[in-house]
Amino acid sequence: MSREESNLIFTETSLVMEAGSKELLFFSKMAMGPFLLFIPAVLVFVSLVDKTTSCTSSGCCGPPPPQVSCGGGCGGGYGCVGCYKLRHRAASSKTIIIDEAEEIPDGKSLSPFASPDERFMDCCERRRLPDSCLEKCTFRTYTRDALQAMYFRTDKCPIQAASEIHFCAAQGRDHRSCCARNGVMTTLSGEKCMVFCDQRPGQITPLDYSYAPCYERFENIKTCFWHNITGEIDRYITSVEELHVNEGHF
């Protein structure tokens, strides 16, 4: 989008979202300044659409990313859900429990020492996101600009995948304590912004434009996700070192 286009005025912007059998219609007159471009994205990021029986944990229930046409069909090693690349893993009988609600196979792709980006990507792959969306599954590439591009369809990753990506960044956990310390509530939306921090499965909160200021704290929220994983890794390393000391290995 050019700078001239980004300064245009939306005289009447509408977002129509379904919640069950109801339709919620929002009209807004707003200037498309550098920050206000993100307001539509945040509302889709936590979509009100309810077309599946399973709920995402970005504050809503929502559909999975739509299937993308693969032209003449997917090539070898690909599956037709956006032509995501099939990644076969040798799962063992052991599991690593990173959350009370989820168990992750303890295969080659994930270990207790796995970095935040490795865990982020592993989650996205296990949820079978399209290859175009996997590019967003690192803490460096998951940005407000990326979500904006998804919303305006200048990126191949569908905006419907945003809630899945956010869930994976958070590892499906509750980060409200960190978010409170990190100033996430210091916007006009106040405590409402905590919905973006609590990514446990089944958290359902209908959203409206009053949540838009929370997007100012996107990086603060993402920082909490990062530090939660690095803290877990540090604690694991410490416990292993203590175990070795107690066993007289050091």
C-alpha positions as CSV (number, residue, x, y, z in Angstrom):
1,M,0.0,0.0,0.0
2,S,1.4,3.4,-1.0
3,R,1.8,6.3,1.4
4,E,-0.9,8.2,-0.5
5,E,-3.3,5.3,-0.1
6,S,-2.5,4.9,3.6
7,N,-3.6,8.6,4.2
8,L,-6.9,8.2,2.6
9,I,-10.1,8.6,4.6
10,F,-12.4,5.7,5.1
11,T,-15.7,7.5,4.9
12,E,-17.6,4.4,6.0
13,T,-15.9,1.2,6.9
14,S,-18.0,-1.8,7.8
15,L,-17.1,-5.1,9.3
16,V,-19.7,-7.8,9.2
17,M,-19.1,-10.8,11.4
18,E,-21.3,-13.7,12.2
19,A,-21.8,-15.0,15.7
20,G,-23.9,-18.1,15.4
21,S,-27.0,-17.0,13.5
22,K,-26.6,-13.3,14.4
23,E,-24.7,-10.7,12.4
24,L,-22.9,-7.9,14.1
25,L,-22.4,-4.8,11.9
26,F,-19.9,-2.2,12.8
27,F,-19.6,1.2,11.1
28,S,-16.8,3.6,11.6
29,K,-15.6,6.8,10.2
30,M,-11.8,6.9,10.7
31,A,-8.6,8.3,9.2
32,M,-6.2,5.6,8.0
33,G,-3.1,6.9,9.8
34,P,-0.1,4.6,10.5
35,F,-1.6,3.2,13.7
36,L,-5.3,3.2,12.8
37,L,-4.6,0.8,9.9
38,F,-4.3,-1.9,12.6
39,I,-7.8,-1.4,14.1
40,P,-9.5,-3.6,11.4
41,A,-6.8,-6.2,11.8
42,V,-7.2,-6.6,15.5
43,L,-10.9,-7.1,15.2
44,V,-10.4,-9.9,12.7
45,F,-7.4,-11.2,14.6
46,V,-9.9,-12.2,17.3
47,S,-12.8,-13.0,15.0
48,L,-16.4,-13.2,16.1
49,V,-17.2,-15.8,13.5
50,D,-18.5,-19.0,15.1
51,K,-18.8,-21.8,12.5
52,T,-17.1,-24.7,14.2
53,T,-17.7,-26.6,17.4
54,S,-14.1,-26.1,18.6
55,C,-13.0,-22.8,20.0
56,T,-9.7,-21.0,19.4
57,S,-8.3,-19.3,22.4
58,S,-7.8,-15.7,21.1
59,G,-11.0,-14.6,22.8
60,C,-13.4,-16.3,20.4
61,C,-14.6,-19.3,18.5
62,G,-13.5,-19.3,14.8
63,P,-13.1,-21.3,11.7
64,P,-9.7,-22.9,10.8
65,P,-7.8,-21.3,7.9
66,P,-9.7,-21.9,4.7
67,Q,-8.5,-24.5,2.2
68,V,-6.5,-23.0,-0.6
69,S,-6.8,-24.2,-4.1
70,C,-3.7,-26.2,-5.1
71,G,-4.2,-25.8,-8.8
72,G,-3.6,-29.2,-10.3
73,G,-3.2,-30.7,-6.8
74,C,-0.5,-30.8,-4.3
75,G,2.9,-32.1,-5.1
76,G,4.6,-35.0,-3.4
77,G,4.9,-34.5,0.3
78,Y,2.2,-31.8,0.5
79,G,-1.3,-31.9,1.9
80,C,-4.1,-29.8,0.6
81,V,-4.9,-27.5,3.5
82,G,-3.3,-24.5,1.9
83,C,-0.8,-27.0,0.5
84,Y,1.0,-27.2,3.8
85,K,4.1,-29.3,3.7
86,L,3.7,-32.6,5.5
87,R,6.4,-32.9,8.2
88,H,6.7,-36.4,9.4
89,R,8.0,-36.9,12.9
90,A,9.1,-40.0,14.8
91,A,7.0,-39.8,17.9
92,S,8.1,-41.7,21.0
93,S,6.1,-42.9,23.9
94,K,7.4,-40.1,26.0
95,T,5.8,-36.6,26.1
96,I,6.8,-33.2,27.3
97,I,4.1,-31.5,29.2
98,I,4.3,-27.8,28.6
99,D,0.8,-27.0,29.8
100,E,-1.8,-28.9,31.8
101,A,-4.2,-28.8,28.8
102,E,-1.7,-30.0,26.1
103,E,0.9,-32.7,25.6
104,I,3.4,-32.4,22.8
105,P,5.1,-35.5,21.3
106,D,8.7,-35.7,22.3
107,G,10.2,-36.1,18.9
108,K,13.3,-34.7,17.1
109,S,11.6,-31.4,16.4
110,L,11.0,-30.4,20.1
111,S,13.1,-30.9,23.2
112,P,13.1,-29.2,26.7
113,F,15.9,-27.0,25.3
114,A,14.0,-25.9,22.2
115,S,14.1,-22.2,21.6
116,P,11.0,-19.9,21.7
117,D,11.0,-19.8,17.9
118,E,11.3,-23.6,17.6
119,R,8.3,-24.1,19.9
120,F,6.4,-21.4,18.1
121,M,7.0,-23.1,14.7
122,D,6.4,-26.6,16.0
123,C,2.9,-25.5,17.2
124,C,2.1,-23.9,13.9
125,E,3.2,-27.0,12.0
126,R,1.2,-29.4,14.3
127,R,-1.9,-27.2,13.7
128,R,-1.3,-27.7,9.9
129,L,-1.1,-24.0,9.0
130,P,-0.4,-23.3,5.3
131,D,3.3,-22.7,4.4
132,S,2.5,-19.1,3.7
133,C,1.5,-18.7,7.4
134,L,4.5,-20.6,8.8
135,E,6.6,-17.6,7.8
136,K,4.8,-15.7,10.6
137,C,5.6,-18.4,13.2
138,T,8.7,-16.8,14.8
139,F,8.8,-14.0,17.3
140,R,10.8,-11.9,14.8
141,T,8.3,-12.2,11.9
142,Y,5.0,-12.2,13.9
143,T,4.4,-8.5,13.8
144,R,1.7,-5.9,13.5
145,D,2.8,-5.2,9.9
146,A,2.4,-8.9,9.2
147,L,-1.2,-9.0,10.5
148,Q,-2.0,-5.8,8.6
149,A,-0.8,-7.4,5.3
150,M,-2.8,-10.5,6.1
151,Y,-5.9,-8.4,6.7
152,F,-5.6,-6.4,3.4
153,R,-4.8,-9.6,1.5
154,T,-1.4,-8.5,0.4
155,D,0.0,-11.6,2.1
156,K,-0.8,-15.1,1.1
157,C,-1.5,-16.2,4.7
158,P,-5.3,-15.8,5.3
159,I,-6.4,-13.6,8.2
160,Q,-8.4,-16.5,9.6
161,A,-5.1,-18.0,10.6
162,A,-4.2,-15.1,12.9
163,S,-5.9,-16.5,16.0
164,E,-4.0,-19.8,15.5
165,I,-0.7,-18.0,15.1
166,H,-1.4,-16.0,18.3
167,F,-2.3,-19.1,20.2
168,C,0.9,-20.8,19.2
169,A,3.0,-17.7,20.1
170,A,1.4,-17.9,23.6
171,Q,1.7,-21.7,23.7
172,G,-1.9,-21.8,24.8
173,R,-1.2,-20.3,28.2
174,D,-2.4,-17.6,30.6
175,H,0.0,-14.7,30.5
176,R,-2.1,-12.1,32.4
177,S,0.3,-11.7,35.3
178,C,3.1,-10.8,33.0
179,C,0.9,-8.5,30.9
180,A,-0.2,-6.6,34.0
181,R,3.5,-6.0,34.9
182,N,4.3,-5.1,31.3
183,G,1.8,-2.3,31.1
184,V,-0.7,-4.0,28.8
185,M,-3.6,-2.5,30.7
186,T,-2.3,1.1,30.3
187,T,-4.5,1.9,27.3
188,L,-8.0,3.3,27.0
189,S,-9.3,-0.2,27.0
190,G,-7.7,-1.0,30.4
191,E,-8.3,-4.5,31.7
192,K,-10.1,-5.5,28.5
193,C,-6.7,-6.0,26.9
194,M,-6.1,-9.1,29.1
195,V,-8.2,-11.2,26.6
196,F,-5.2,-11.1,24.3
197,C,-2.9,-12.4,27.1
198,D,-5.1,-15.3,28.3
199,Q,-4.7,-17.9,25.5
200,R,-6.0,-20.9,27.3
201,P,-8.3,-23.0,25.1
202,G,-12.0,-22.1,25.4
203,Q,-11.7,-18.5,26.4
204,I,-14.6,-16.8,24.6
205,T,-15.1,-13.0,24.6
206,P,-17.1,-11.1,22.0
207,L,-15.1,-8.1,20.9
208,D,-15.9,-4.6,19.5
209,Y,-14.1,-1.4,18.7
210,S,-13.5,-0.7,22.4
211,Y,-10.7,-3.3,22.3
212,A,-8.8,-1.6,19.5
213,P,-6.4,0.4,21.8
214,C,-5.1,-2.9,23.1
215,Y,-3.2,-3.2,19.8
216,E,-0.8,-0.5,21.0
217,R,0.6,-3.1,23.4
218,F,1.0,-5.9,20.8
219,E,4.8,-6.0,21.4
220,N,4.4,-5.9,25.2
221,I,2.1,-9.0,24.9
222,K,4.5,-10.8,22.6
223,T,7.4,-10.1,25.0
224,C,5.5,-11.9,27.7
225,F,5.0,-14.9,25.5
226,W,8.8,-15.0,24.7
227,H,9.9,-14.6,28.4
228,N,7.5,-17.3,29.5
229,I,9.2,-19.8,27.2
230,T,12.8,-18.7,28.0
231,G,12.0,-18.8,31.7
232,E,10.7,-22.4,31.3
233,I,13.9,-23.4,29.5
234,D,16.1,-21.8,32.2
235,R,14.2,-23.6,35.0
236,Y,14.6,-26.9,33.2
237,I,18.4,-26.3,32.8
238,T,18.7,-25.4,36.5
239,S,16.8,-28.5,37.5
240,V,19.0,-30.7,35.4
241,E,22.1,-29.1,36.8
242,E,20.8,-29.6,40.4
243,L,20.0,-33.2,39.7
244,H,23.6,-33.8,38.4
245,V,25.0,-32.1,41.5
246,N,22.9,-34.2,43.8
247,E,23.9,-37.4,42.0
248,G,27.6,-36.4,42.4
249,H,28.2,-35.9,38.7
250,F,29.9,-32.6,39.3
